[in-house]
Amino acid sequence: MEIKITSKGLKITDAIRNNLDNKINKVFHGLNGITSAHISLNIEKKRHIAEVTVLSDGRVFHATDVTDDLYISMDGVLKKIEKHLKKIKGRRQQLKIKNGLAAKSMIDAQSDILVQV
């Protein structure tokens, strides 16, 4: 997975980079198919803006958080993107289960027809 961190109005220190690396590893740990993530940190007046764009299986997910503290913004935006990615993962799993049950019921119906003949 490719992770790109950019900033505007601030210098990315080792502490910021280490904090982001730890949080990103926790958020993306069990999620497969994520090809790249772009994190943008900006300061405008007294607002700290964190934006995350994730590319996963050809789909693009985006989240933004604005607060007075940079670390709170980073935590908030990663929580938002994690919630969104887990929601999509849950939908995929439900769809697989639903399709599996439909296929199983079709096979059962076909076997019932063969038994009657």
Secondary structure, 3 states (H helix, E strand, C coil): CEEEEEEECCCCCHHHHHHHHHHHHHHCCCCCCEEEEEEEEEEECCEEEEEEEEEECCEEEEEEEEECCHHHHHHHHHHHHHHHHHHHHHHHHHHHHHHHHHHHHHHHHHHHHHHHC
